[in-house]
Amino acid sequence: MENKTLILKPIKFHKIDPNKIKTLDDVIQILKRVTLHVNDEGLKGIEHLILKDDE
């Protein structure tokens, strides 16, 4: 039996122009739509924002 690899790619990437971000609401809307993952170093200062596994 042959080994077959299926590679899934996003249909299209969208880059946000930072020059078009004018308000705090713009920032909030972006953050609601983007999944972020941070390492331990990036976690410093935002621990209270992290989603717990049991939530």
C-alpha positions in Angstrom: 0.0 0.0 0.0 1.3 3.4 -0.9 2.0 6.1 1.7 0.0 9.1 0.7 0.3 12.5 2.3 -2.5 15.1 2.3 -1.4 18.6 2.8 -4.1 21.1 3.8 -3.4 24.8 3.2 -5.6 27.8 4.0 -7.4 29.1 0.9 -6.1 32.6 1.3 -4.0 34.6 3.8 -5.1 38.0 4.9 -2.6 40.5 6.2 -3.8 43.3 8.4 -2.4 46.7 7.5 -1.2 48.2 10.9 -1.6 51.7 9.5 -5.3 51.2 9.2 -5.8 50.3 12.9 -7.1 53.5 14.3 -9.2 52.7 17.4 -9.2 50.4 20.3 -12.3 48.7 18.9 -10.2 47.8 15.8 -7.7 46.1 18.0 -10.4 44.2 20.0 -12.1 43.0 16.8 -8.8 41.7 15.5 -7.9 39.9 18.7 -11.3 38.2 18.8 -10.7 36.7 15.4 -7.1 35.5 15.8 -5.9 32.5 17.8 -2.8 33.3 19.7 -0.4 30.9 21.3 2.4 32.2 23.6 5.4 30.6 25.2 6.3 31.0 28.9 8.4 34.2 28.1 5.5 35.8 26.2 3.1 34.9 29.0 4.7 37.3 31.6 2.2 40.0 32.4 -0.8 38.5 30.7 -1.4 35.4 32.9 -4.9 36.6 33.9 -6.0 36.5 30.3 -5.1 32.9 29.7 -7.9 30.4 29.1 -7.7 27.5 31.5 -8.3 23.9 30.3 -11.3 23.5 32.6 -13.1 26.7 31.4 
